């Protein structure tokens, strides 16, 4: 059910509230789905990669994680969540956009987009909105799920969505973080059994989409490397790329509103 603007304003949608208490430096906003989103105590050990991204950025680059469970590029806009971000961004800020997992849900008209038409159309709203406010948009292809074929090869699961985003990034001359390709290569390198250590596999759940702390840290590391490689951030802005990040750094706060965990 779409939220009202007032509900969005009241909801604890991010680890860092929108535009609150900023002094110096830049803010990197994340617009995305559950693979990146802030998780709360009721969801532990599930962890969004956006929760781990601050570990790889110096403190002058603040992360405002506005990714929300279950959202597509369309539903995020329709609920007013993009508008809420654009009301807070300042010149020099960054808007990192990662969607596709829920855009793929063809049976759900509130979320479904078609890769080469409506998906690109909605992504342009993020690009145009950021640019109109002097912020820099950045596209990130969707992180891959854990799926292997009978021969143990990691296989892609996102159809044409990554290709559509790559094409849009080239057309619009927007920086692209190819998280889909990088994560697929990582899962291939780790293999069928070792990848279970990175996904939300518990005694009661075998989740091949969402991450636990090691997985979120690994994907956040890929994102940070891409931010440096594409020169979205300067080398001095990215830290600890070669360091072991303790999983104890991940914390799950209490949800402050029911919409936090939708």
C-alpha positions in Angstrom: 0.0 0.0 0.0 1.5 3.4 -1.0 2.6 5.5 2.0 1.5 9.2 2.4 4.2 11.9 2.3 3.7 12.3 6.1 4.3 8.6 6.7 7.4 8.8 4.7 8.6 11.8 6.6 8.0 10.0 9.9 9.4 6.6 8.9 12.9 5.6 9.9 13.8 4.8 6.3 17.6 5.1 6.7 20.5 4.5 9.0 21.1 8.3 8.5 18.0 10.5 8.5 17.3 12.5 5.4 19.3 15.8 5.5 19.5 15.9 9.3 22.5 17.2 11.0 24.8 17.5 8.0 27.8 19.8 8.5 30.5 19.3 5.9 31.3 16.9 3.1 28.9 15.1 0.8 26.1 12.6 1.3 25.7 9.5 -0.7 22.0 8.5 -0.9 21.1 4.9 -1.7 17.8 4.3 -3.5 17.2 0.6 -3.8 15.5 -2.6 -2.6 16.0 -5.1 0.2 19.4 -6.3 -0.9 20.8 -2.9 0.1 18.3 -1.8 2.8 18.8 -1.1 6.5 17.7 -4.1 8.5 16.3 -4.1 12.0 16.6 -6.3 15.0 13.6 -8.5 14.0 15.3 -9.3 10.7 18.8 -10.2 12.0 21.0 -11.7 10.7 19.7 -10.5 7.3 21.9 -7.5 6.3 21.7 -5.1 3.4 24.9 -4.1 1.7 24.1 -0.5 2.3 24.6 -1.1 6.0 28.2 -2.0 5.4 29.1 0.6 2.8 30.1 3.3 5.4 32.9 1.0 6.6 34.6 1.6 3.3 34.2 5.4 3.0 35.9 8.1 5.0 33.6 9.9 7.4 33.4 13.0 5.2 31.3 10.9 2.8 28.0 10.3 4.7 25.8 7.4 3.7 22.0 7.9 3.8 20.6 4.5 3.1 17.0 5.1 1.7 16.7 1.6 0.2 13.5 -0.2 1.3 12.5 -3.8 1.3 10.3 -4.9 -1.6 10.5 -1.8 -3.7 11.1 -1.5 -7.5 12.2 1.5 -9.5 8.5 2.1 -10.0 7.0 1.6 -6.6 9.8 3.6 -4.9 8.8 6.6 -7.1 5.0 6.0 -6.7 5.3 6.0 -2.9 7.0 9.4 -2.9 10.3 8.0 -1.7 12.3 9.5 -4.6 10.7 12.9 -3.9 11.7 12.7 -0.3 15.3 12.1 -1.3 15.3 14.9 -3.8 13.9 17.3 -1.2 17.0 16.7 0.9 19.8 16.4 -1.6 22.3 19.3 -2.0 24.6 20.2 -4.8 27.6 17.8 -4.8 25.7 14.9 -3.2 25.5 11.5 -4.8 22.4 9.4 -5.6 23.2 5.7 -6.1 20.3 3.8 -7.7 20.0 -0.1 -7.6 16.8 -1.7 -8.7 15.6 -4.8 -10.6 14.8 -7.6 -8.1 11.2 -6.4 -7.7 10.9 -4.8 -11.2 11.0 -8.4 -12.4 7.7 -9.4 -10.7 5.5 -9.4 -13.8 2.4 -10.5 -11.8 2.5 -7.4 -9.6 1.5 -4.3 -11.6 2.5 -2.0 -8.7 6.1 -3.0 -9.1 6.7 -4.5 -12.5 8.6 -2.7 -15.2 9.7 -3.9 -18.6 13.5 -3.7 -19.0 13.8 -1.8 -22.2 10.9 0.6 -21.7 9.3 1.4 -18.3 12.4 0.3 -16.3 14.6 2.8 -18.2 11.8 5.4 -18.0 11.6 5.2 -14.2 15.4 5.2 -13.9 15.5 8.4 -15.9 13.4 10.0 -13.2 16.2 9.4 -10.7 18.9 10.7 -13.1 17.0 13.8 -14.0 15.9 14.5 -10.4 19.4 14.3 -9.1 20.9 16.4 -11.9 18.2 19.1 -11.5 19.4 19.6 -7.9 23.1 19.6 -8.6 23.6 16.1 -7.3 25.4 13.3 -9.2 23.4 10.2 -10.1 25.1 6.8 -10.2 23.6 3.6 -11.5 24.4 0.2 -10.0 23.3 -3.0 -11.7 21.5 -5.4 -9.3 23.5 -7.7 -7.2 23.2 -11.3 -8.2 21.3 -14.0 -6.4 22.9 -17.2 -5.3 22.1 -19.7 -8.2 24.2 -22.4 -9.7 23.6 -24.8 -12.5 24.2 -28.6 -12.3 27.8 -28.1 -13.2 28.4 -25.7 -10.4 28.5 -22.6 -12.5 27.0 -19.4 -11.1 24.2 -18.3 -13.4 22.6 -14.8 -13.9 19.1 -14.3 -12.7 18.1 -10.8 -13.8 17.4 -11.2 -17.4 17.7 -8.1 -19.5 17.6 -5.6 -16.6 21.4 -5.3 -16.2 21.9 -4.9 -19.9 19.1 -2.2 -20.0 20.8 -0.3 -17.2 24.2 -0.5 -18.9 22.7 0.8 -22.1 20.9 3.6 -20.2 24.1 4.6 -18.4 26.0 4.8 -21.7 23.2 6.8 -23.3 22.9 9.2 -20.4 26.7 9.3 -19.7 26.1 8.3 -16.1 28.7 6.4 -14.0 27.8 2.7 -13.8 28.8 0.3 -11.0 28.5 -3.2 -12.6 27.7 -4.9 -9.3 25.8 -7.7 -11.2 28.9 -8.8 -13.1 31.2 -8.4 -10.2 29.0 -10.3 -7.7 28.4 -13.1 -10.3 32.1 -13.5 -10.6 32.5 -13.5 -6.9 29.9 -16.3 -6.4 31.6 -18.3 -9.1 34.9 -18.0 -7.4 33.5 -19.0 -4.1 31.5 -21.9 -5.4 28.3 -23.6 -4.4 29.1 -24.4 -0.7 31.2 -21.4 0.3 28.6 -18.9 -1.0 26.2 -20.2 1.7 28.4 -18.3 4.2 27.5 -15.0 2.5 23.8 -15.4 2.2 21.1 -15.5 4.8 21.2 -19.2 5.4 20.0 -20.1 8.9 18.7 -23.2 10.6 15.2 -22.2 9.5 15.8 -20.3 6.2 17.7 -20.9 3.0 17.6 -17.4 1.4 19.6 -17.1 -1.8 18.7 -13.4 -2.3 19.5 -11.6 0.9 22.8 -11.4 2.7 24.1 -12.0 6.2 27.0 -9.8 7.6 29.8 -11.4 5.6 27.8 -11.2 2.4 26.8 -7.5 2.9 30.4 -6.6 3.7 31.6 -8.4 0.6 29.1 -6.7 -1.7 29.7 -3.3 -0.1 33.4 -3.8 -0.8 32.6 -4.3 -4.5 30.5 -1.2 -4.5 33.2 0.9 -2.9 35.8 -0.4 -5.3 33.6 0.5 -8.2 33.0 4.0 -6.8 36.7 4.5 -6.8 37.3 2.8 -10.2 34.7 5.0 -11.9 36.1 8.1 -10.2 32.7 8.8 -8.6 34.8 9.1 -5.5 38.4 10.1 -5.2 40.9 7.4 -4.0 41.2 9.2 -0.7 37.5 8.8 -0.1 37.6 5.0 -0.1 39.2 3.2 2.8 39.8 -0.4 4.1 39.4 -2.0 0.7 42.1 -4.6 1.6 41.2 -4.8 5.3 39.2 -7.5 7.1 36.0 -6.0 8.3 34.7 -7.5 11.6 31.2 -8.8 11.3 30.7 -7.4 14.8 30.6 -3.9 13.2 27.1 -4.8 11.8 24.3 -3.8 14.1 20.5 -4.1 13.8 18.7 -1.2 15.5 15.1 -1.4 16.7 12.6 -0.4 14.1 11.0 3.0 15.0 8.0 2.6 12.7 6.1 -0.3 11.1 7.1 0.9 7.6 10.7 0.3 8.5 10.3 -3.4 7.9 7.8 -3.6 5.1 
